[in-house]
Every structure is written in structure tokens, then in C-alpha cells.
Amino acid sequence: MDKYINFSSFLLNKKTDQQSIFDIYNKSNVHLYTYSRIALFEILKFHNKKKLQNIYIPSLICSDIISSIKNLNYKIYFYEVDKQLNPILSSNTKTDILLVVNYFGFSQNLKFFRDYINSNKCITIEDNSHGFLSRDIEGKLLGTRLNYGFVSIYKSLNIYNGSILINNTNNNIYTYKLIRKFNLFYFLKKLIYFNLFNSPNLNFKIFNIIKFLKKIKNTNTKVSNFDELYLPNNVNMYENIDLKLLPFNYSMEVKRRRQTYFLIDKLLKKEIITPIFEQLNKNTIPFCYPFYCKNENLEKIHKILYKNNFVIVKWPKLPSKIKKKPSFYDNIYYVTFKI
């Protein structure tokens, strides 16, 4: 396997190839946050003018997003998505805020939302947590297409935290003064990624040890829905380099993620899985390789991927409010590119 395929490319930059996050998005209305949940919270807080407002979000979503809404005056309504992850919107549900999600770095087709948005005259937010660098079929960067957008940079790169809010309105959304703070654990982890570049097998084992320790930590958490109740800290940016100035090789990262997707697709071609997306168009920079798989077939898939230093992730942990859901929600997995 090409050793480059398992490493976020900002670790491998040459000075001549470097770009900053702000160069890539070319926006004066981009603001830094530690996590996208904080950015969403600040958007919702700004627009929370009435005693009670409605927000319409997909039911296929990570539970931690509820922490951005929980302590504000919003009533949450959920819309389901179909197996292609297109929205199933109800014209009977009226809302003040609509959340549109680009799943796994693949562009959500906005044509499915146009009539609903025009009818409701609602504020629109593009959740592009998974879609760093990805574009839609017209070449527009995901996260820049609606009133607001946010991108979780840290979910695609091996950095501890870091997110951006893209504000396409004239509204002055509150931003924090981020403090760059030294974190020993993160510093050691980054040293590992640098020094083990030529040892992907050892790097993969360390990745799994870290994953196991996190699992133990989460098991010991007393509150089962902790991530729905509490927002993370938004002051400490645990990064040796300010995200705004993070040197980044755009072309190498695009190549890495697309190559990884095609490699995994080839590995699983004859297996009993169904890729969630039929094809990878030229503008899509995937966050991962998402697929449907039944429980009884998962062990074999896991062995094939593990042998090639890839990890399967079950996604998502749904919000506790979701009591009824389509059965295919339980069969969603992805292969992470972030090793």
C-alpha cells in the first residue's frame, strides 16, 4: 500500500506547497472555533429572538449536536432521510431554522430543499462537518452555499480540534478569542505521526490503542447522554500552529482521500455491502468510505479492512429523542481515512 494514503497530508508539506485554511475558502467572513457545535450554538443564540422557535434537523445525525440547541428556546423537529440520504420534508412542519447536512463529504442536493425554504422563509444552516475541501457538482465549496455553514477541520485532519464558521449574512455572530494551549498528550501523538511515517503498521496499532482507551473512558461516563447536555470548551485551541495559519497541502490531501476511497471500494467490491453513494464525482473529496452492511456480514468486512490497516466506525449515535427510525439507520458504517 502507498504509505502516503494513511496520513493527513499537512504533516508532509513542503513550503512551496503550503496554503492556509483561509486561502482555500477565500472568505473574509470565516471565523475560528474549537468545535462546530460551538459555532452552531452561536448562530442559534443570535437568532433566538422569540420565546420559542422551531428548528428542523435530520433524524440521521450525531447526538452531540443536541448540546448546541438544548439550552436555547427552540423546539426540535426531525425529518427523516431516504437510503440515498435525501431529505423527506413535511410541508406541515413550519420552522424558523433549517439544518441541511452534507453526509460523509458528499454534497447534499439543495434542490430537495428549495420549495420548503421558499415556503418557510427560514434561516438556513449547512452542516458540513464531514465535508472539508469537498464541492458540489457546480464547484461550490460545501459549507458556503446557505446563510451559514460550518466545517469541522479536525475531523478530516490529525489535529486535536478546530472548526470554521462561514457567515454569508450581515449578522455579527459572536466569536471567541481562542487561546493556543499546549497539550502534552496531543504533542506526543503528533510526534508519533511524524516519526512513524515509514511504519504505518505500528502507527495503526497505536491508533487502535488510543481508540480502545477512549472506549473505556466513555464506558465509565455516568451520564449516558452527556454529549447532548454539555458543550465542549471553546477557548483552548490545542494546536501547535494556529488553525488560521496551519500549513496545508491542498492538492495532496485531495489526492489522498480520493485514492483511499477507490482503494477501499476495490477491497470491498465482491463483499456483501452496499456503498451509500453510487459514484464519486470529480468534485467530491470524501471524508470516509460509507456503506450499508448487515450485522452478520460485518466480521468478514472488518477482517479484510483490518488486514489493510483500515478501521470501521459505526455511525451515528442517534439523539435520545429519536425513538422511531428507518431500519437502514442501524446498518450504516464507514471506513475512516483519519489514521
C-alpha positions as CSV (number, residue, x, y, z in Angstrom):
1,M,0.0,0.0,0.0
2,D,1.1,3.5,-0.7
3,K,2.4,4.8,2.6
4,Y,1.0,8.3,1.8
5,I,-2.5,7.0,1.9
6,N,-2.8,6.7,5.6
7,F,-1.6,10.1,6.7
8,S,-3.2,13.5,6.7
9,S,-1.0,15.5,4.3
10,F,-0.5,18.6,6.3
11,L,2.3,16.6,8.1
12,L,4.1,16.2,4.8
13,N,4.1,19.7,3.4
14,K,6.9,21.4,1.6
15,K,7.0,25.2,2.0
16,T,6.3,25.7,-1.7
17,D,3.1,23.8,-1.5
18,Q,1.6,25.3,1.6
19,Q,-1.8,27.1,1.8
20,S,-3.7,28.3,4.9
21,I,-7.4,27.3,5.6
22,F,-8.3,30.9,4.8
23,D,-6.6,30.8,1.4
24,I,-8.6,27.7,0.5
25,Y,-12.0,29.2,1.5
26,N,-11.1,32.7,0.3
27,K,-13.6,34.3,2.7
28,S,-13.4,37.4,4.9
29,N,-16.4,36.1,6.8
30,V,-14.8,32.9,8.1
31,H,-14.3,32.6,11.9
32,L,-12.5,30.1,14.0
33,Y,-14.0,27.9,16.7
34,T,-12.7,24.8,18.5
35,Y,-15.8,22.8,17.5
36,S,-18.7,23.2,15.1
37,R,-21.1,22.6,17.9
38,I,-20.0,26.0,19.4
39,A,-20.4,27.7,16.0
40,L,-23.9,26.3,15.7
41,F,-24.8,27.4,19.2
42,E,-23.7,31.0,18.5
43,I,-25.8,31.1,15.3
44,L,-28.8,29.8,17.1
45,K,-28.3,32.1,20.1
46,F,-28.1,35.1,17.8
47,H,-31.4,34.2,16.1
48,N,-33.2,33.1,19.3
49,K,-35.3,36.3,19.5
50,K,-38.7,34.8,20.3
51,K,-39.7,32.9,23.4
52,L,-40.0,29.7,21.4
53,Q,-38.8,28.9,17.9
54,N,-38.7,25.8,15.8
55,I,-35.6,24.1,14.3
56,Y,-35.9,21.4,11.7
57,I,-33.0,18.9,11.6
58,P,-32.4,15.4,10.1
59,S,-33.0,12.5,12.4
60,L,-29.9,10.9,11.0
61,I,-27.4,12.9,12.9
62,C,-24.9,12.6,15.8
63,S,-26.4,13.1,19.2
64,D,-23.9,15.7,20.3
65,I,-25.4,18.3,18.1
66,I,-28.3,18.5,20.5
67,S,-26.0,20.2,23.0
68,S,-26.0,23.2,20.7
69,I,-29.8,23.6,20.9
70,K,-30.6,22.2,24.4
71,N,-30.3,25.4,26.5
72,L,-31.9,27.7,24.0
73,N,-35.6,28.4,23.3
74,Y,-36.0,26.0,20.3
75,K,-38.4,23.2,19.7
76,I,-36.7,20.4,17.7
77,Y,-38.4,18.7,14.8
78,F,-36.8,15.9,13.0
79,Y,-37.1,15.0,9.3
80,E,-36.1,11.5,8.1
81,V,-33.8,10.8,5.1
82,D,-34.1,8.0,2.5
83,K,-31.4,5.4,1.7
84,Q,-29.7,7.9,-0.6
85,L,-29.7,10.3,2.3
86,N,-32.0,12.7,0.6
87,P,-34.4,14.6,2.9
88,I,-38.1,13.7,3.4
89,L,-39.5,17.0,4.4
90,S,-43.0,17.6,5.7
91,S,-44.8,20.7,4.4
92,N,-46.9,20.6,7.6
93,T,-43.8,21.3,9.7
94,K,-43.1,25.0,9.9
95,T,-39.7,26.1,11.1
96,D,-37.6,29.2,11.8
97,I,-34.2,27.4,11.3
98,L,-33.5,24.6,8.8
99,L,-30.3,22.4,9.1
100,V,-29.0,20.8,5.9
101,V,-26.3,18.1,6.3
102,N,-23.7,17.0,3.8
103,Y,-23.1,13.4,4.8
104,F,-19.6,12.0,4.7
105,G,-18.2,14.8,2.5
106,F,-20.8,14.2,-0.3
107,S,-22.9,17.2,-1.4
108,Q,-26.5,17.3,-0.3
109,N,-28.6,18.3,-3.4
110,L,-30.2,21.6,-2.4
111,K,-33.0,21.2,-5.0
112,F,-34.7,19.0,-2.5
113,F,-34.9,21.9,0.0
114,R,-35.7,24.8,-2.3
115,D,-39.5,24.7,-2.2
116,Y,-39.5,24.2,1.6
117,I,-37.1,27.1,2.2
118,N,-39.1,29.4,-0.1
119,S,-42.3,28.5,1.6
120,N,-41.0,28.9,5.2
121,K,-38.6,31.9,4.6
122,C,-36.4,30.2,7.2
123,I,-32.8,30.7,8.2
124,T,-30.6,28.0,6.6
125,I,-27.5,26.4,8.0
126,E,-25.2,23.9,6.2
127,D,-23.7,21.3,8.4
128,N,-20.5,20.4,6.6
129,S,-18.7,18.7,9.5
130,H,-17.6,15.9,7.1
131,G,-17.0,18.0,4.0
132,F,-13.7,19.8,4.3
133,L,-12.4,20.6,0.8
134,S,-15.4,19.0,-0.9
135,R,-17.5,20.8,-3.5
136,D,-20.9,20.3,-5.1
137,I,-21.5,19.5,-8.8
138,E,-21.2,23.2,-9.7
139,G,-17.9,23.5,-8.0
140,K,-19.1,25.4,-4.9
141,L,-17.3,24.6,-1.7
142,L,-19.6,22.8,0.7
143,G,-20.4,25.0,3.7
144,T,-20.6,28.2,1.7
145,R,-24.0,27.6,-0.1
146,L,-26.5,28.8,2.6
147,N,-26.9,31.6,5.1
148,Y,-24.4,29.9,7.4
149,G,-22.1,26.9,7.2
150,F,-19.6,25.2,9.4
151,V,-16.7,22.8,8.7
152,S,-15.0,20.5,11.3
153,I,-11.5,20.7,10.0
154,Y,-10.2,18.4,12.8
155,K,-12.5,15.5,11.7
156,S,-10.5,15.3,8.4
157,L,-7.0,16.1,9.6
158,N,-5.0,14.8,12.5
159,I,-5.4,17.9,14.7
160,Y,-6.8,17.9,18.1
161,N,-9.6,20.4,17.4
162,G,-10.5,23.2,15.1
163,S,-13.6,24.3,13.1
164,I,-14.7,27.2,11.0
165,L,-17.9,29.1,10.7
166,I,-18.8,30.6,7.3
167,N,-21.2,33.6,7.7
168,N,-22.9,34.6,4.4
169,T,-25.1,37.2,6.2
170,N,-24.5,40.7,7.6
171,N,-25.2,39.4,11.1
172,N,-22.5,39.8,13.7
173,I,-22.2,36.3,15.2
174,Y,-20.2,36.3,18.4
175,T,-16.7,34.8,18.1
176,Y,-14.3,33.8,20.8
177,K,-10.7,34.8,21.4
178,L,-9.0,31.4,21.1
179,I,-6.1,30.6,23.3
180,R,-3.4,28.3,21.9
181,K,-2.7,25.9,24.7
182,F,0.0,23.2,25.0
183,N,-1.3,19.7,25.4
184,L,1.3,17.0,26.2
185,F,-0.9,14.1,25.0
186,Y,-1.5,15.8,21.7
187,F,2.1,16.8,21.3
188,L,3.2,13.2,21.8
189,K,0.6,11.9,19.4
190,K,1.8,14.4,16.7
191,L,5.4,13.2,17.2
192,I,4.2,9.7,16.7
193,Y,2.6,10.6,13.4
194,F,5.8,12.4,12.2
195,N,8.2,9.6,13.3
196,L,6.2,6.6,12.2
197,F,5.6,7.8,8.7
198,N,7.6,4.9,7.4
199,S,5.9,2.4,9.8
200,P,2.2,2.5,9.0
201,N,1.6,-0.9,10.7
202,L,2.9,0.4,14.0
203,N,1.0,3.6,13.6
204,F,-2.2,1.6,13.0
205,K,-1.6,-0.3,16.3
206,I,-1.2,2.9,18.2
207,F,-4.4,4.3,16.6
208,N,-6.3,1.2,17.9
209,I,-4.8,1.5,21.4
210,I,-6.0,5.2,21.6
211,K,-9.4,4.1,20.3
212,F,-9.6,1.4,23.0
213,L,-8.7,3.8,25.8
214,K,-11.4,6.3,24.6
215,K,-13.9,3.5,24.6
216,I,-13.1,2.7,28.2
217,K,-13.3,6.3,29.1
218,N,-16.8,6.6,27.5
219,T,-18.0,3.4,29.2
220,N,-17.2,5.0,32.6
221,T,-19.2,8.1,31.9
222,K,-22.0,8.3,34.4
223,V,-24.4,10.3,32.3
224,S,-25.4,8.3,29.2
225,N,-26.5,11.3,27.2
226,F,-23.6,13.6,28.4
227,D,-22.8,14.7,24.9
228,E,-26.3,16.0,24.4
229,L,-26.3,18.1,27.6
230,Y,-22.9,19.8,27.6
231,L,-21.0,21.8,25.0
232,P,-17.2,21.4,24.9
233,N,-14.7,24.1,25.8
234,N,-14.4,26.8,23.1
235,V,-11.4,28.7,24.4
236,N,-8.5,26.3,24.2
237,M,-7.2,25.6,20.7
238,Y,-5.0,22.6,21.3
239,E,-2.7,23.0,18.3
240,N,0.9,23.8,17.9
241,I,0.1,26.0,15.0
242,D,-2.9,28.4,14.9
243,L,-5.5,26.8,12.6
244,K,-5.7,30.1,10.7
245,L,-2.1,29.7,9.6
246,L,-1.9,25.9,9.5
247,P,0.3,25.0,6.6
248,F,-1.7,22.7,4.4
249,N,-1.1,20.9,1.1
250,Y,-4.5,21.1,-0.6
251,S,-3.7,19.0,-3.7
252,M,-2.0,16.2,-1.7
253,E,-4.9,15.9,0.7
254,V,-7.5,15.8,-2.1
255,K,-5.5,13.1,-3.9
256,R,-5.0,11.1,-0.6
257,R,-8.7,11.0,0.2
258,R,-9.9,10.2,-3.3
259,Q,-7.2,7.4,-3.6
260,T,-8.2,6.0,-0.3
261,Y,-11.8,5.9,-1.3
262,F,-11.1,4.0,-4.5
263,L,-8.8,1.6,-2.7
264,I,-11.4,0.6,-0.2
265,D,-14.0,0.3,-2.9
266,K,-11.7,-2.1,-4.7
267,L,-11.1,-4.1,-1.5
268,L,-14.8,-4.5,-0.8
269,K,-16.0,-4.9,-4.4
270,K,-17.0,-8.5,-4.0
271,E,-18.3,-8.3,-0.5
272,I,-21.9,-8.2,0.8
273,I,-22.1,-4.4,1.4
274,T,-23.8,-1.6,-0.4
275,P,-21.9,1.7,-0.8
276,I,-24.2,4.5,0.3
277,F,-23.2,6.6,-2.8
278,E,-23.2,5.0,-6.2
279,Q,-20.3,7.1,-7.5
280,L,-17.6,9.6,-6.6
281,N,-17.8,12.6,-8.8
282,K,-14.8,14.8,-9.5
283,N,-15.7,17.5,-7.0
284,T,-16.3,15.2,-4.0
285,I,-13.5,14.9,-1.5
286,P,-14.8,12.1,0.7
287,F,-14.4,12.2,4.5
288,C,-14.6,8.4,4.6
289,Y,-16.0,5.3,2.8
290,P,-19.6,5.0,3.9
291,F,-21.6,1.8,3.3
292,Y,-24.6,-0.3,4.5
293,C,-23.8,-3.7,6.0
294,K,-25.9,-6.2,8.0
295,N,-24.5,-7.4,11.3
296,E,-23.9,-11.0,10.1
297,N,-21.6,-9.8,7.4
298,L,-19.6,-7.3,9.4
299,E,-17.0,-9.6,10.9
300,K,-15.6,-10.6,7.4
301,I,-15.5,-7.0,6.3
302,H,-13.7,-6.0,9.5
303,K,-11.0,-8.6,8.9
304,I,-10.4,-7.5,5.3
305,L,-10.0,-3.9,6.3
306,Y,-8.0,-4.6,9.4
307,K,-5.5,-6.5,7.4
308,N,-5.0,-3.4,5.2
309,N,-4.8,-1.0,8.2
310,F,-8.3,0.4,8.0
311,V,-10.9,0.8,10.7
312,I,-14.7,0.5,10.6
313,V,-16.8,3.1,12.5
314,K,-20.5,2.6,13.4
315,W,-22.3,5.8,12.7
316,P,-24.1,7.7,14.1
317,K,-25.0,7.6,17.8
318,L,-28.5,9.0,17.3
319,P,-30.1,11.6,19.6
320,S,-32.0,10.1,22.5
321,K,-35.2,11.8,21.3
322,I,-35.2,9.5,18.2
323,K,-37.5,6.6,19.2
324,K,-38.7,5.5,15.7
325,K,-36.4,5.4,12.7
326,P,-36.0,3.7,9.4
327,S,-34.3,0.2,9.8
328,F,-31.4,1.1,7.5
329,Y,-30.2,3.7,10.0
330,D,-28.9,0.7,12.0
331,N,-26.8,-0.6,9.1
332,I,-24.6,2.5,8.4
333,Y,-20.9,2.2,8.8
334,Y,-17.9,3.9,7.4
335,V,-14.2,3.3,7.0
336,T,-12.2,6.2,8.4
337,F,-9.4,7.9,6.5
338,K,-8.1,9.6,9.6
339,I,-5.2,7.4,10.7
